[in-house]
């Protein structure tokens, strides 16, 4: 880098600014990657929670249906 006596910004200041910009860009990219990764993780956990809820609701429905059929079988008199 050439030194220009008419320019009040020294070489050290320019290099410091370049380092700062590089650091900020690195932090921005890191934040973007983390946001994307945790968004994907959140979506996966939401899908898993929904599937577990549906499975539990289905199992509960089966239990209620089976209990209802069993109750109907017990109330009917046996005709032989």
LOZA-284147 format. One record per atom (N, C-alpha, C): x, y, z. Coordinates in steps of 0.1 Angstrom, whole numbers, plus 5000, padded with zeros to 4 digits. Layout:
    x    y    z
    X    Y    Z
...
//
This chain:
    x    y    z
 5008 4988 5000
 5000 5000 5000
 5009 5012 5000
 5006 5021 4991
 5014 5033 4990
 5009 5044 5000
 5019 5051 5006
 5016 5061 5015
 5013 5074 5007
 5002 5080 5010
 4999 5093 5004
 4999 5104 5014
 5008 5113 5013
 5009 5124 5024
 4997 5133 5024
 4989 5133 5014
 4977 5142 5014
 4965 5135 5020
 4966 5122 5022
 4955 5115 5027
 4956 5114 5043
 4946 5118 5050
 4948 5118 5065
 4946 5104 5071
 4941 5095 5063
 4939 5081 5068
 4952 5073 5066
 4958 5068 5076
 4970 5061 5075
 4968 5046 5071
 4979 5040 5068
 4978 5026 5063
 4973 5017 5075
 4977 5020 5087
 4972 5012 5098
 4957 5014 5100
 4952 5025 5098
 4937 5027 5099
 4930 5019 5088
 4935 5019 5076
 4929 5012 5065
 4929 4997 5068
 4940 4992 5073
 4941 4978 5076
 4932 4974 5088
 4931 4983 5098
 4922 4981 5109
 4908 4980 5104
 4904 4989 5095
 4890 4989 5090
 4888 4976 5082
 4897 4972 5074
 4896 4959 5066
 4894 4947 5076
 4902 4947 5087
 4901 4936 5096
 4887 4936 5103
 4882 4948 5106
 4869 4950 5113
 4858 4945 5103
 4859 4949 5091
 4849 4945 5081
 4849 4929 5079
 4861 4924 5079
 4862 4909 5077
 4856 4902 5090
 4859 4907 5101
 4854 4902 5114
 4838 4903 5114
 4833 4914 5110
 4818 4916 5110
 4812 4907 5100
 4818 4905 5088
 4812 4896 5078
 4813 4882 5083
 4823 4878 5089
 4824 4864 5095
 4813 4862 5105
 4811 4872 5114
 4801 4870 5124
 4787 4870 5118
 4785 4878 5107
 4772 4878 5100
 4769 4864 5094
 4779 4858 5087
 4778 4845 5081
 4775 4835 5092
 4782 4836 5103
 4781 4826 5114
 4766 4827 5119
 4761 4839 5121
 4748 4841 5126
 4737 4835 5116
 4740 4837 5104
 4730 4832 5093
 4730 4817 5094
 4742 4811 5095
 4743 4796 5095
 4736 4791 5108
 4738 4797 5119
 4731 4793 5132
 4716 4795 5131
 4711 4806 5125
 4697 4808 5124
 4691 4797 5115
 4698 4794 5104
 4692 4784 5095
 4692 4770 5102
 4703 4767 5109
 4704 4754 5115
 4694 4752 5126
 4692 4762 5134
 4682 4761 5145
 4668 4762 5140
 4666 4769 5129
 4652 4769 5123
 4649 4755 5118
 4659 4748 5111
 4657 4734 5107
 4654 4725 5119
 4662 4727 5129
 4660 4719 5141
 4646 4721 5147
 4642 4734 5148
 4628 4737 5153
 4617 4730 5144
 4619 4730 5131
 4609 4724 5122
 4609 4709 5125
 4620 4703 5126
 4621 4689 5129
 4614 4685 5142
 4617 4693 5152
 4610 4691 5165
 4595 4693 5165
 4591 4703 5157
 4577 4705 5156
 4570 4693 5148
 4576 4688 5138
 4570 4677 5131
 4570 4664 5140
 4581 4662 5148
 4581 4651 5157
 4570 4652 5168
 4568 4664 5173
 4558 4667 5183
 4544 4664 5177
 4542 4669 5165
 4529 4667 5158
 4526 4652 5156
 4536 4644 5152
 4535 4630 5149
 4532 4623 5162
 4539 4626 5173
 4536 4620 5186
 4522 4623 5191
 4518 4636 5189
 4504 4639 5193
 4494 4631 5185
 4496 4630 5172
 4487 4622 5164
 4487 4607 5168
 4498 4602 5171
 4499 4588 5175
 4492 4586 5188
 4494 4595 5198
 4487 4594 5211
 4472 4595 5209
 4468 4605 5201
 4453 4606 5198
 4448 4594 5192
 4455 4588 5182
 4450 4576 5176
 4449 4564 5185
 4460 4563 5194
 4459 4552 5204
 4448 4554 5214
 4446 4566 5218
 4435 4569 5227
 4421 4566 5220
 4420 4569 5208
 4408 4566 5200
 4406 4551 5199
 4416 4543 5197
 4415 4529 5197
 4411 4523 5210
 4417 4528 5221
 4413 4524 5234
 4399 4527 5237
 4394 4539 5234
 4380 4542 5237
 4371 4534 5228
 4374 4531 5216
 4366 4523 5207
 4365 4509 5212
 4377 4503 5216
 4377 4490 5222
 4369 4489 5235
 4370 4499 5243
 4362 4499 5256
 4348 4500 5253
 4344 4507 5243
 4330 4508 5239
 4324 4495 5234
 4332 4488 5225
 4328 4475 5220
 4327 4465 5232
 4336 4465 5241
 4336 4456 5252
 4324 4459 5261
 4321 4471 5263
 4309 4475 5271
 4296 4470 5264
 4295 4471 5251
 4284 4467 5244
 4282 4451 5245
 4294 4445 5244
 4294 4430 5245
 4289 4425 5259
 4293 4432 5269
 4289 4428 5282
 4275 4431 5286
 4269 4441 5279
 4255 4445 5282
 4245 4436 5276
 4249 4430 5264
 4240 4421 5257
 4238 4408 5265
 4226 4403 5266
 4224 4390 5272
 4229 4379 5262
 4235 4369 5267
 4240 4358 5259
 4228 4350 5255
 4226 4349 5242
 4215 4340 5236
 4222 4328 5231
 4217 4316 5236
 4223 4304 5232
 4213 4296 5226
//
